[in-house]
Amino acid sequence: MDIRELVEPEDADLDAWHTLVSAAHLHDLPGDPAPDSTQTIGRIFGGGARRLWAVPYREGFGAVASVWLPGDPAVRAAEVDVHVLPELRRRGLGTRLLRLAAEAARANGRSAALAQALAGTPAVPFLERHGFRCLLITRSLVLRPAETDVSAHAALNPEGYRLIRWTGTVPDHLAVQFALAKSAMADHDEGDSAWTADVVRDTADHVAKRGDDLYTVAALHGPRIVGFTEVVVPGDVPVRAFQYDTAVVPGHRGRRIGLWVKAAMLEWLADERPEVVEIETDNAGDNAHMLAVNEALGYRPLREFREYLAQAADLP
Ligand SMILES: CC(C)(COP(=O)(O)OP(=O)(O)OC[C@H]1O[C@@H](n2cnc3c(N)ncnc32)[C@H](O)[C@@H]1OP(=O)(O)O)[C@@H](O)C(=O)NCCC(=O)NCCS
């Protein structure tokens, strides 16, 4: 089968690319919502240099591959992505495409390449066969509010703390406090954080411009925000909402504040956004504490993302 490079992809190419990625996803993870076309296209055509290849097949594509070449070749790895229609797999097409992506990465001066796979799909043996090693595992979990009762957790009310909540951008009088609480996510020193009141506002702005709704519940101790949780309800498909950041400031951990704010969020959403059927969250595989909170709330494992790295010299 012929492989052609898409130098200036047209709308029909983007449609064919998305159709193929969706078909592969549905086949590998039956029942899981396929990525929507903005996600597929954003992933492939976001910022930075890229090269794209496709195998024409029937009315569309039988296989596609992309290599993203971000930033400085001396420090950043290339990112490769290969998709083959289920009926055309195990004939070496994936390997041929990976070889083109690897050659492009090497020619661009990259010494390493990254790729992502979902556990339990053929991408895992494919990548491991070709010199990739797993660097990081991230588990995503899903909660169906209708199937869980969080009222006992929402009523925890630890002494000395109270809850507040807002939609969209943080109220002005709390913006600096909120930026400090956000910094707690990385256990940064207060002076060392990338989170400032302006960054917090810009982030909320960005969510609003996408047409999505941002909900925040925070725990206050006196005037200080000591814990918070954020959920985003997408404007286009509000059925599945996404957990964003949750953090508790170091001096206030161990008092079930994380569980409390998350349970209060679930009760709020159930009232305010009853159309939300599922909430999805990601936990890095080693974040045992947050996993325990999520399990107590009724989150169940959904899928496992595996991040892979290969030395460019080891690739086909
Ligand atoms: C991963 C994927 C691209 C592989 O495409 P492919 O055309 O079937 O790959 P190849 O035929 O070149 O396979 C090369 C080798 O990978 C390994 N491999 C691929 N699929 C495998 C599977 N289902 N089970 C076990 N090993 C597998 C084998 O060693 C295979 O060699 P072999 O057929 O001689 O045994 C394809 O399954 C796919 O599109 N998956 C969904 C997209 C995806 O997750 N991409 C992310 C990875 S970048």
The ligand as a Gaussian input file, in Angstrom:
#p B3LYP/6-31G(d) Opt

LIG

0 1
 C       -0.315000       0.096000      17.266000
 C       -0.671000      -0.003000      15.774000
 C       -0.294000       1.313000      15.112000
 C        0.150000      -1.155000      15.136000
 O       -0.064000      -1.156000      13.724000
 P        0.223000      -2.471000      12.859000
 O        0.193000      -2.054000      11.433000
 O       -0.672000      -3.568000      13.255000
 O        1.711000      -2.820000      13.291000
 P        2.737000      -3.829000      12.590000
 O        2.009000      -4.785000      11.710000
 O        3.810000      -3.026000      11.949000
 O        3.314000      -4.606000      13.873000
 C        4.691000      -4.659000      14.183000
 C        4.936000      -5.538000      15.391000
 O        4.338000      -4.948000      16.550000
 C        3.858000      -5.976000      17.429000
 N        2.396000      -5.941000      17.492000
 C        1.564000      -5.114000      16.837000
 N        0.282000      -5.353000      17.180000
 C        0.297000      -6.355000      18.067000
 C       -0.698000      -7.050000      18.789000
 N       -2.030000      -6.781000      18.622000
 N       -0.340000      -8.032000      19.641000
 C        0.973000      -8.347000      19.798000
 N        1.973000      -7.730000      19.139000
 C        1.648000      -6.743000      18.296000
 C        4.293000      -7.293000      16.768000
 O        5.596000      -7.585000      17.240000
 C        4.313000      -6.891000      15.312000
 O        5.138000      -7.752000      14.533000
 P        4.500000      -9.150000      13.965000
 O        3.183000      -8.834000      13.327000
 O        5.537000      -9.580000      12.974000
 O        4.368000     -10.047000      15.132000
 C       -2.168000      -0.313000      15.571000
 O       -2.538000      -1.436000      16.361000
 C       -3.065000       0.852000      15.936000
 O       -3.429000       1.636000      15.076000
 N       -3.456000       0.994000      17.208000
 C       -4.286000       2.128000      17.637000
 C       -3.534000       3.417000      17.549000
 C       -2.586000       3.633000      18.711000
 O       -2.867000       3.294000      19.843000
 N       -1.453000       4.267000      18.412000
 C       -0.540000       4.665000      19.466000
 C        0.816000       4.113000      19.221000
 S        1.829000       5.291000      18.408000

